[in-house]
Amino acid sequence: MRTVRLVYFMAGIGISAWAVTVPFAKIRFGLSDAALGLILLAPGIGGILAMPLAGLCVSRLGSKSTLLLAGVVFGLMLPLLAIAPSPAVFTVFLFLFGAVFAMTDIAMNAQAVATEARSGGLLMSSFHAMYSVGTLTVAGVTSILLRLGAGNVICALLSAAAVFAILAQRRFLQTKAEDPPADGAKFAWPNGATLLLGLCCFACFMTEGAVTDWSTIFLRFSRGIGIASAFFGYVGFAVAMAVTRLAGDRIAGRFGKPMVMRLGSLMAGGGMILAVLTPYEIADVAGFALVGLGVGNVAPLVLSAASRVPGISPNLSVPAVMTLGYGGFLLGPVLIGLVANATSLGAAFGLIAVMLTALSFAGRAVA
């Protein structure tokens, strides 16, 4: 169980290290915002295309072997992204990074699903909390190192070293974390339950992508807040998400998974409305924090439910649900930008609030 939490922490390390590398690449290559936006489609596309392959690898090789193979490449990509010599090479590296992260994600969720099933309790939210803690840890440490004069390459190498140190704990991972389908099938068409859970995952990941990419821009340009203070919108969201995930399993056990999903979705929608309609900095940051508190536990509940869909192996149902989720993370920020360009960023966030409210009606899907 401890090692599974460390693996989620590792995933958070990698994603945060990648996020730190992006602005350095923009400066190094002299990229425009439009060019960078197109390049940043690469990891999402790589992730979506790798999802079916990830499911097959977990079915054939097991989640432990898949996790180790993908994790090694995942760690290697961090310094490679930092030293990419051209925009074209950087784009290729991002595509590969997205692909191996997707495979890592599927494999670590297979480990988590099996660990939760064997425990007989709820653990998924606590696992995802470690992912959030990993992203916040790297963001904080990297900020300190950069202020001390360390370069981005040094930070990337340290993040890679942390990834490999966690992978060295491989002996504690479950060798057979999942049972293969009884009929030996390696593919199955998603049923109605899988599609519904996939749409829920799409909404969660789209919300996360929208706040990650656009909250700082909203506070800076729509509210006129200084860039240093505008960043607190995302910080509030990320910290709140980590906190709610740390307590999420106990909350779901006490109040029931459907109730947590319903109230969480409504809280997230209300937080988004607060951020959009209130012209005060503290209220805006509080609004984004409420989004993190509300939506933080929904994705773990959805992924846990995906492993229990009748008639489909978790090796197939979880990747199917996560593929739709990745679609939301990839398309969400792009759609936000298009709507904002046609109307306003506040209106685009308002549509996210409507989507989150609709998500509250799907509470039974995670029962």
NUNUBA-28420 format. One record per residue (C-alpha): x, y, z; residue in one letter. Coordinates in steps of 0.1 Angstrom, whole numbers, plus 5000, padded with zeros to 4 digits. Layout:
N
- u v w residu
- X Y Z A
...
***
This chain:
367
- u v w residu
- 5000 5000 5000 M
- 5028 5024 5009 R
- 5046 5017 4976 T
- 5014 5023 4956 V
- 5011 5057 4973 R
- 5047 5064 4964 L
- 5040 5056 4927 V
- 5012 5081 4927 Y
- 5036 5106 4943 F
- 5060 5098 4915 M
- 5034 5106 4888 A
- 5028 5139 4905 G
- 5066 5146 4904 I
- 5068 5139 4867 G
- 5038 5161 4858 I
- 5050 5190 4879 S
- 5085 5188 4864 A
- 5070 5188 4829 W
- 5049 5219 4838 A
- 5079 5237 4850 V
- 5098 5229 4818 T
- 5072 5244 4795 V
- 5078 5281 4802 P
- 5115 5276 4799 F
- 5110 5260 4765 A
- 5088 5289 4754 K
- 5116 5313 4763 I
- 5144 5291 4748 R
- 5127 5287 4715 F
- 5110 5321 4713 G
- 5076 5305 4708 L
- 5044 5325 4704 S
- 5014 5317 4726 D
- 4997 5301 4696 A
- 5027 5280 4687 A
- 5031 5268 4722 L
- 4994 5260 4724 G
- 4997 5237 4694 L
- 5028 5220 4708 I
- 5010 5214 4741 L
- 4985 5192 4722 L
- 5012 5166 4718 A
- 5012 5150 4753 P
- 4974 5147 4753 G
- 4974 5131 4719 I
- 5001 5108 4729 G
- 4982 5098 4760 G
- 4950 5091 4742 I
- 4967 5070 4716 L
- 4986 5050 4742 A
- 4955 5042 4763 M
- 4944 5011 4743 P
- 4980 4999 4743 L
- 4983 5004 4780 A
- 4953 4982 4786 G
- 4968 4954 4764 L
- 5001 4956 4782 C
- 4985 4954 4816 V
- 4965 4924 4804 S
- 4995 4906 4789 R
- 5024 4916 4811 L
- 5007 4926 4843 G
- 5005 4960 4859 S
- 5039 4957 4877 K
- 5059 4951 4845 S
- 5040 4977 4826 T
- 5045 5002 4854 L
- 5083 4996 4856 L
- 5088 4997 4818 L
- 5068 5029 4813 A
- 5081 5045 4845 G
- 5118 5042 4834 V
- 5110 5060 4801 V
- 5088 5084 4821 F
- 5118 5094 4842 G
- 5142 5096 4813 L
- 5119 5120 4795 M
- 5122 5147 4822 L
- 5158 5158 4815 P
- 5153 5151 4778 L
- 5125 5177 4777 L
- 5147 5202 4795 A
- 5175 5198 4769 I
- 5155 5194 4737 A
- 5174 5212 4709 P
- 5145 5224 4688 S
- 5107 5229 4689 P
- 5103 5199 4667 A
- 5123 5176 4690 V
- 5105 5191 4720 F
- 5072 5182 4704 T
- 5082 5147 4698 V
- 5095 5143 4734 F
- 5062 5157 4747 L
- 5043 5132 4726 F
- 5064 5103 4740 L
- 5060 5118 4775 F
- 5023 5118 4772 G
- 5022 5082 4759 A
- 5044 5068 4787 V
- 5026 5088 4814 F
- 4993 5073 4801 A
- 5008 5038 4804 M
- 5021 5046 4839 T
- 4987 5060 4849 D
- 4968 5029 4838 I
- 4993 5005 4854 A
- 4994 5024 4887 M
- 4956 5026 4888 N
- 4955 4988 4882 A
- 4977 4984 4913 Q
- 4955 5008 4932 A
- 4923 4990 4922 V
- 4937 4956 4933 A
- 4951 4970 4966 T
- 4917 4986 4974 E
- 4898 4954 4965 A
- 4921 4933 4988 R
- 4918 4958 5017 S
- 4880 4956 5016 G
- 4879 4994 5022 G
- 4882 5027 5004 L
- 4917 5038 4994 L
- 4915 5054 4960 M
- 4912 5090 4971 S
- 4942 5087 4994 S
- 4962 5073 4965 F
- 4952 5102 4943 H
- 4960 5126 4971 A
- 4997 5115 4969 M
- 4996 5126 4932 Y
- 4985 5161 4943 S
- 5011 5161 4971 V
- 5038 5152 4945 G
- 5029 5181 4922 T
- 5029 5206 4950 L
- 5062 5193 4964 T
- 5080 5196 4931 V
- 5065 5230 4925 A
- 5077 5242 4959 G
- 5112 5227 4957 V
- 5117 5238 4922 T
- 5108 5274 4931 S
- 5134 5274 4959 I
- 5161 5258 4937 L
- 5155 5283 4909 L
- 5157 5312 4934 R
- 5191 5298 4946 L
- 5204 5298 4910 G
- 5199 5262 4899 A
- 5189 5258 4863 G
- 5159 5240 4849 N
- 5181 5211 4837 V
- 5193 5205 4873 I
- 5157 5205 4886 C
- 5147 5181 4859 A
- 5176 5157 4868 L
- 5166 5158 4904 L
- 5130 5150 4896 S
- 5142 5121 4874 A
- 5163 5108 4903 A
- 5133 5109 4925 A
- 5113 5089 4899 V
- 5140 5062 4897 F
- 5143 5060 4935 A
- 5106 5053 4938 I
- 5108 5027 4910 L
- 5136 5010 4930 A
- 5108 5000 4955 Q
- 5094 4976 4928 R
- 5097 4945 4950 R
- 5068 4958 4971 F
- 5044 4961 4941 L
- 5019 4933 4935 Q
- 5032 4910 4908 T
- 4996 4899 4898 K
- 4975 4929 4906 A
- 4946 4919 4885 E
- 4929 4888 4871 D
- 4927 4884 4833 P
- 4892 4883 4817 P
- 4877 4848 4821 A
- 4872 4844 4784 D
- 4908 4855 4777 G
- 4895 4885 4757 A
- 4918 4915 4752 K
- 4891 4938 4739 F
- 4855 4946 4748 A
- 4831 4973 4736 W
- 4823 4997 4764 P
- 4788 4993 4778 N
- 4764 5020 4790 G
- 4779 5020 4825 A
- 4814 5024 4811 T
- 4803 5053 4789 L
- 4786 5071 4817 L
- 4816 5068 4839 L
- 4838 5079 4810 G
- 4817 5111 4806 L
- 4820 5117 4844 C
- 4857 5113 4841 C
- 4857 5137 4811 F
- 4839 5164 4832 A
- 4864 5160 4861 C
- 4895 5161 4839 F
- 4881 5190 4818 M
- 4876 5210 4850 T
- 4911 5202 4862 E
- 4926 5212 4829 G
- 4905 5244 4827 A
- 4916 5256 4862 V
- 4952 5245 4857 T
- 4956 5264 4824 D
- 4932 5293 4827 W
- 4927 5303 4864 S
- 4959 5324 4865 T
- 4950 5341 4832 I
- 4915 5348 4844 F
- 4927 5365 4876 L
- 4954 5384 4858 R
- 4936 5397 4828 F
- 4899 5396 4837 S
- 4904 5408 4873 R
- 4935 5429 4868 G
- 4954 5411 4896 I
- 4992 5410 4896 G
- 5008 5379 4882 I
- 5023 5369 4916 A
- 4989 5371 4933 S
- 4970 5356 4903 A
- 4989 5324 4907 F
- 4971 5318 4941 F
- 4939 5308 4922 G
- 4956 5276 4910 Y
- 4975 5272 4943 V
- 4942 5273 4962 G
- 4927 5248 4938 F
- 4956 5224 4940 A
- 4960 5225 4978 V
- 4922 5221 4983 A
- 4922 5191 4960 M
- 4951 5175 4979 A
- 4934 5181 5013 V
- 4900 5167 5002 T
- 4917 5136 4987 R
- 4936 5129 5019 L
- 4902 5127 5037 A
- 4882 5115 5008 G
- 4881 5078 5017 D
- 4869 5084 5052 R
- 4842 5109 5039 I
- 4830 5085 5013 A
- 4829 5057 5038 G
- 4808 5078 5062 R
- 4784 5095 5038 F
- 4783 5071 5009 G
- 4800 5075 4975 K
- 4769 5087 4956 P
- 4763 5115 4981 M
- 4800 5126 4980 V
- 4799 5128 4942 M
- 4766 5148 4942 R
- 4776 5173 4969 L
- 4812 5175 4955 G
- 4800 5183 4920 S
- 4775 5210 4933 L
- 4803 5225 4955 M
- 4827 5226 4926 A
- 4800 5242 4904 G
- 4792 5267 4931 G
- 4829 5275 4935 G
- 4833 5282 4898 M
- 4802 5306 4899 I
- 4817 5324 4929 L
- 4850 5329 4911 A
- 4832 5342 4880 V
- 4807 5365 4896 L
- 4826 5380 4925 T
- 4851 5408 4917 P
- 4872 5404 4948 Y
- 4905 5386 4949 E
- 4900 5367 4981 I
- 4866 5355 4969 A
- 4880 5344 4935 D
- 4907 5324 4951 V
- 4882 5309 4975 A
- 4860 5300 4946 G
- 4888 5281 4928 F
- 4896 5264 4962 A
- 4860 5252 4964 L
- 4863 5238 4929 V
- 4893 5217 4941 G
- 4875 5206 4973 L
- 4844 5196 4954 G
- 4859 5178 4923 V
- 4889 5163 4941 G
- 4872 5131 4952 N
- 4850 5126 4921 V
- 4877 5112 4898 A
- 4889 5086 4923 P
- 4853 5075 4929 L
- 4847 5072 4892 V
- 4879 5052 4886 L
- 4871 5029 4915 S
- 4836 5023 4900 A
- 4852 5017 4866 A
- 4870 4987 4880 S
- 4837 4972 4891 R
- 4817 4974 4859 V
- 4799 4941 4854 P
- 4809 4920 4824 G
- 4841 4939 4816 I
- 4876 4933 4830 S
- 4892 4962 4849 P
- 4921 4959 4824 N
- 4896 4971 4798 L
- 4871 4992 4816 S
- 4895 5015 4834 V
- 4915 5024 4803 P
- 4882 5031 4784 A
- 4870 5054 4812 V
- 4904 5071 4814 M
- 4906 5076 4776 T
- 4875 5098 4778 L
- 4890 5115 4808 G
- 4921 5123 4789 Y
- 4899 5137 4761 G
- 4885 5161 4786 G
- 4919 5172 4798 F
- 4931 5176 4762 L
- 4901 5193 4747 L
- 4889 5213 4778 G
- 4915 5240 4778 P
- 4912 5243 4740 V
- 4874 5247 4742 L
- 4877 5272 4770 I
- 4900 5293 4748 G
- 4875 5291 4719 L
- 4845 5301 4740 V
- 4865 5328 4757 A
- 4876 5342 4724 N
- 4840 5344 4712 A
- 4825 5357 4745 T
- 4846 5360 4776 S
- 4867 5337 4799 L
- 4840 5342 4826 G
- 4814 5329 4803 A
- 4836 5299 4795 A
- 4840 5291 4832 F
- 4802 5295 4836 G
- 4798 5266 4811 L
- 4821 5245 4833 I
- 4798 5253 4863 A
- 4768 5241 4843 V
- 4786 5209 4834 M
- 4796 5203 4871 L
- 4760 5208 4881 T
- 4749 5182 4856 A
- 4775 5158 4869 L
- 4758 5158 4903 S
- 4729 5139 4887 F
- 4752 5109 4880 A
- 4759 5101 4917 G
- 4745 5066 4914 R
- 4771 5057 4888 A
- 4798 5053 4915 V
- 4777 5033 4939 A
***
